[in-house]
Amino acid sequence: MIESYFAKLEEVLQDFPTIQSYTSTKKIYNTNLGFISGSVMFENLHRLDFVEVKDVEVIAKIKYRYQYMDDHHQLLFRYDNAPHHPLLRSFPHHKHLANDKVAECSEPTLVEVLLECVRGVTSI
């Protein structure tokens, strides 16, 4: 059920070692479908804002965005599945980089994005 999915995300956020603080908002539409958004502040004052719309009966997320910014609110990277790069093989999944490039990618999980935030930004 969607409540279990959200509880697992909250557990990840609570237990992740370099998170200084976070906020989250959840909306449950029915037992399987919901929306979660949040903002994570890391110890280095970088920030990750995220949104997920999830139906737990489907593997892929309906919608997602993970936007990672430095302490001056400059974009370091953003993953999303907005359908605005149809020529990419991974369409609609893609990653925006700080150098204004867009890269192919698969749909990331929140844990994968958090780990990338901690490891440092990769570029193409």
ChimeraX attribute file (.defattr): number of C-alpha atoms within 10 A of each C-alpha:
attribute: neighborCount
match mode: 1-to-1
recipient: residues
	/A:1	13
	/A:2	20
	/A:3	17
	/A:4	12
	/A:5	14
	/A:6	17
	/A:7	11
	/A:8	12
	/A:9	15
	/A:10	14
	/A:11	10
	/A:12	14
	/A:13	21
	/A:14	13
	/A:15	9
	/A:16	13
	/A:17	11
	/A:18	15
	/A:19	19
	/A:20	15
	/A:21	13
	/A:22	16
	/A:23	12
	/A:24	14
	/A:25	10
	/A:26	15
	/A:27	13
	/A:28	15
	/A:29	11
	/A:30	11
	/A:31	12
	/A:32	16
	/A:33	18
	/A:34	21
	/A:35	19
	/A:36	17
	/A:37	17
	/A:38	15
	/A:39	18
	/A:40	20
	/A:41	18
	/A:42	21
	/A:43	13
	/A:44	12
	/A:45	15
	/A:46	20
	/A:47	25
	/A:48	24
	/A:49	18
	/A:50	21
	/A:51	20
	/A:52	20
	/A:53	19
	/A:54	22
	/A:55	21
	/A:56	18
	/A:57	10
	/A:58	10
	/A:59	8
	/A:60	13
	/A:61	15
	/A:62	15
	/A:63	15
	/A:64	24
	/A:65	20
	/A:66	22
	/A:67	20
	/A:68	26
	/A:69	19
	/A:70	15
	/A:71	12
	/A:72	9
	/A:73	11
	/A:74	12
	/A:75	18
	/A:76	22
	/A:77	25
	/A:78	20
	/A:79	24
	/A:80	22
	/A:81	20
	/A:82	14
	/A:83	10
	/A:84	11
	/A:85	16
	/A:86	12
	/A:87	9
	/A:88	14
	/A:89	13
	/A:90	15
	/A:91	16
	/A:92	18
	/A:93	23
	/A:94	25
	/A:95	21
	/A:96	18
	/A:97	19
	/A:98	17
	/A:99	11
	/A:100	10
	/A:101	11
	/A:102	17
	/A:103	17
	/A:104	17
	/A:105	17
	/A:106	15
	/A:107	18
	/A:108	18
	/A:109	14
	/A:110	18
	/A:111	13
	/A:112	10
	/A:113	19
	/A:114	20
	/A:115	13
	/A:116	14
	/A:117	20
	/A:118	15
	/A:119	9
	/A:120	9
	/A:121	12
	/A:122	11
	/A:123	12
	/A:124	7
